[in-house]
Amino acid sequence: MRKNALLMISAVLLLTGCQAAIQDAYFNMWEKIGFEKREILVDRVEDAQESQQEAQQEFASALEEFSTLINFDGGELEDVYNDLNDRYEDSKASAEDVSAHIEKVESVADSLFREWEAELLEISNASLRRDSERQLRATKRNYSDLISSMRKVEASMDPVLSALQDNVLYLKHNLNANAIGALQGELSTIQRDVNILIKEMNTAIEQSDQFIATIKS
């Protein structure tokens, strides 16, 4: 049993090492045609920032559509359901887009830091090496704050999506006025979760600006 566990751990470490090597080779290829890892990182942070701004709009639209549903006072209930379902699907797609952009930020940042640490060993001047080490530590701290904020955004999307999905599916199975009454108590919870999400997104967007400013300086 212990031997099998060790083999599994070794396989995971080997796979992780292979993935890191593939990432480094990929970004090194871009460097050869004039795109530095630092530049790619800035671009990807900006892309992640934009994806969060778009997700804000989608989740706000979903909340608005859910409010419309709760205040339904006549007409085709199925049309309201279809609109809410569309907003849910758009929010879900936006959430997946945000997560994908976070992964892209992490991949280039990891490669940049590995390269930076390796190149420190090549600096023979002790004073210059210490200064570069100081810059690396500061950049890592700023990056850690940034990625932590982005992951909070990712986590904050889950309860909203889960609540929207629950309500959409419930409404799908009960397209009648009684269903509206059953869902009325859900509005305040979804409003609270969306407000938390938007707050987390605003924080992450602000930290993105700060990180970009420091890494460009």
C-alpha positions as CSV (number, residue, x, y, z in Angstrom):
1,M,0.0,0.0,0.0
2,R,2.7,2.4,1.0
3,K,4.7,1.6,-2.1
4,N,1.7,2.3,-4.3
5,A,1.1,5.6,-2.6
6,L,4.7,6.6,-3.2
7,L,4.4,5.6,-6.8
8,M,1.3,7.7,-7.2
9,I,3.0,10.7,-5.5
10,S,6.0,10.3,-7.8
11,A,3.7,10.2,-10.9
12,V,1.9,13.4,-9.8
13,L,5.2,15.2,-9.2
14,L,6.5,14.0,-12.6
15,L,3.3,15.1,-14.3
16,T,3.5,18.5,-12.6
17,G,7.1,18.9,-13.6
18,C,6.2,18.0,-17.2
19,Q,3.4,20.5,-17.2
20,A,5.8,23.2,-15.9
21,A,8.3,22.3,-18.6
22,I,5.6,22.5,-21.3
23,Q,4.5,25.9,-20.0
24,D,8.0,27.2,-19.9
25,A,8.7,26.0,-23.4
26,Y,5.5,27.6,-24.7
27,F,6.3,31.0,-23.2
28,N,9.9,30.8,-24.2
29,M,8.7,30.4,-27.8
30,W,6.7,33.6,-27.5
31,E,9.8,35.4,-26.1
32,K,11.8,34.4,-29.1
33,I,9.4,36.3,-31.3
34,G,9.4,39.4,-29.0
35,F,6.8,38.8,-26.4
36,E,8.3,38.8,-22.9
37,K,6.6,36.8,-20.1
38,R,6.0,40.0,-18.1
39,E,4.2,41.5,-21.1
40,I,2.1,38.4,-21.5
41,L,1.2,38.5,-17.8
42,V,0.0,42.1,-18.0
43,D,-2.1,41.2,-21.0
44,R,-3.6,38.2,-19.3
45,V,-4.4,40.2,-16.1
46,E,-6.1,42.8,-18.2
47,D,-8.1,40.0,-20.0
48,A,-9.1,38.5,-16.6
49,Q,-10.1,42.0,-15.5
50,E,-12.3,42.4,-18.5
51,S,-13.9,39.0,-18.1
52,Q,-14.9,40.0,-14.5
53,Q,-16.4,43.2,-15.7
54,E,-18.5,41.3,-18.2
55,A,-19.5,38.8,-15.6
56,Q,-20.7,41.6,-13.4
57,Q,-23.1,42.7,-16.1
58,E,-24.4,39.2,-16.6
59,F,-25.0,38.5,-13.0
60,A,-26.7,41.9,-12.5
61,S,-28.9,41.1,-15.5
62,A,-29.8,37.7,-14.0
63,L,-30.7,39.4,-10.7
64,E,-32.9,41.9,-12.6
65,E,-34.6,39.1,-14.5
66,F,-35.2,37.2,-11.3
67,S,-36.8,40.3,-9.7
68,T,-39.0,40.6,-12.8
69,L,-40.1,37.0,-12.2
70,I,-40.9,37.6,-8.5
71,N,-43.0,40.7,-9.4
72,F,-44.8,38.8,-12.2
73,D,-48.3,40.2,-12.6
74,G,-49.7,38.6,-15.7
75,G,-48.7,37.5,-19.2
76,E,-46.9,34.4,-20.4
77,L,-45.0,32.9,-17.5
78,E,-43.1,30.6,-19.8
79,D,-41.6,33.7,-21.5
80,V,-40.4,35.0,-18.2
81,Y,-38.9,31.6,-17.4
82,N,-37.1,31.5,-20.7
83,D,-35.6,34.9,-20.1
84,L,-34.4,33.9,-16.7
85,N,-33.0,30.7,-18.0
86,D,-31.1,32.6,-20.7
87,R,-29.7,35.0,-18.0
88,Y,-28.6,32.0,-15.9
89,E,-26.9,30.3,-18.9
90,D,-25.1,33.6,-19.8
91,S,-24.0,34.0,-16.1
92,K,-22.7,30.5,-16.1
93,A,-20.7,31.0,-19.3
94,S,-19.3,34.2,-17.9
95,A,-18.2,32.4,-14.7
96,E,-16.5,29.8,-16.8
97,D,-14.7,32.5,-18.8
98,V,-13.5,34.2,-15.6
99,S,-12.1,30.9,-14.3
100,A,-10.4,30.2,-17.6
101,H,-8.7,33.6,-17.5
102,I,-7.5,33.1,-13.9
103,E,-5.9,29.8,-15.0
104,K,-4.1,31.7,-17.8
105,V,-2.8,34.3,-15.4
106,E,-1.5,31.6,-13.1
107,S,0.3,29.7,-15.8
108,V,2.3,32.7,-17.1
109,A,3.0,34.0,-13.6
110,D,4.4,30.6,-12.5
111,S,6.6,30.5,-15.6
112,L,7.8,34.0,-15.0
113,F,8.7,33.4,-11.4
114,R,10.5,30.2,-12.2
115,E,12.6,32.0,-14.8
116,W,13.3,34.9,-12.5
117,E,14.5,32.6,-9.7
118,A,16.8,30.6,-12.1
119,E,18.3,33.8,-13.5
120,L,19.1,35.1,-10.0
121,L,21.7,32.4,-9.8
122,E,23.4,33.8,-12.9
123,I,23.9,37.3,-11.4
124,S,27.4,37.4,-10.0
125,N,27.2,40.9,-8.6
126,A,25.9,40.4,-5.0
127,S,24.4,43.9,-4.8
128,L,22.5,43.5,-8.0
129,R,21.4,40.0,-7.1
130,R,20.0,41.2,-3.7
131,D,18.1,44.0,-5.5
132,S,16.6,41.6,-8.0
133,E,15.6,39.3,-5.2
134,R,13.9,42.1,-3.4
135,Q,12.0,43.0,-6.6
136,L,11.0,39.3,-7.0
137,R,9.7,39.1,-3.4
138,A,7.7,42.3,-3.8
139,T,6.2,41.1,-7.2
140,K,5.3,37.8,-5.6
141,R,3.5,39.5,-2.7
142,N,1.5,41.7,-5.1
143,Y,0.7,38.8,-7.3
144,S,-0.4,36.7,-4.3
145,D,-2.8,39.4,-3.3
146,L,-4.1,39.7,-6.8
147,I,-4.7,36.0,-7.4
148,S,-6.3,35.6,-4.0
149,S,-8.8,38.3,-4.9
150,M,-9.5,36.6,-8.2
151,R,-10.1,33.3,-6.5
152,K,-12.5,35.0,-4.1
153,V,-14.4,36.2,-7.1
154,E,-14.5,32.7,-8.4
155,A,-15.8,31.3,-5.1
156,S,-18.4,34.1,-4.8
157,M,-19.9,33.1,-8.2
158,D,-20.7,29.6,-7.1
159,P,-23.6,30.3,-4.6
160,V,-25.2,32.7,-7.0
161,L,-25.1,30.2,-9.9
162,S,-26.3,27.4,-7.6
163,A,-29.3,29.5,-6.4
164,L,-30.1,30.6,-9.9
165,Q,-30.0,27.0,-11.1
166,D,-32.2,25.8,-8.3
167,N,-34.8,28.5,-9.0
168,V,-34.7,28.0,-12.8
169,L,-35.2,24.2,-12.5
170,Y,-38.0,24.6,-9.9
171,L,-39.8,27.1,-12.1
172,K,-39.3,24.8,-15.1
173,H,-41.2,22.1,-13.3
174,N,-43.9,24.4,-11.9
175,L,-44.9,27.0,-14.4
176,N,-47.7,28.5,-12.4
177,A,-48.5,31.4,-10.0
178,N,-47.9,29.2,-6.9
179,A,-44.3,28.6,-8.0
180,I,-43.8,32.4,-8.0
181,G,-45.0,32.6,-4.4
182,A,-42.6,29.8,-3.4
183,L,-39.7,31.6,-4.9
184,Q,-40.3,35.0,-3.4
185,G,-38.2,34.3,-0.3
186,E,-35.2,33.5,-2.5
187,L,-34.9,37.1,-3.9
188,S,-33.2,38.6,-0.8
189,T,-30.7,35.8,-0.7
190,I,-29.7,36.1,-4.3
191,Q,-29.5,39.9,-4.0
192,R,-27.2,39.5,-1.0
193,D,-25.0,37.0,-2.9
194,V,-24.8,39.1,-6.0
195,N,-23.9,42.2,-4.0
196,I,-21.1,40.2,-2.3
197,L,-19.9,39.0,-5.7
198,I,-19.9,42.5,-7.3
199,K,-18.0,43.8,-4.3
200,E,-15.4,41.0,-4.6
201,M,-15.1,41.7,-8.4
202,N,-14.6,45.4,-7.8
203,T,-11.8,44.6,-5.3
204,A,-10.1,42.2,-7.8
205,I,-10.4,44.7,-10.6
206,E,-8.8,47.4,-8.5
207,Q,-6.0,45.1,-7.5
208,S,-5.5,44.2,-11.1
209,D,-4.9,47.9,-11.8
210,Q,-2.4,48.1,-8.9
211,F,-0.6,45.0,-10.0
212,I,-0.3,46.2,-13.6
213,A,1.0,49.5,-12.4
214,T,3.7,48.0,-10.2
215,I,4.9,45.4,-12.7
216,K,5.2,48.0,-15.4
217,S,7.2,50.4,-13.1
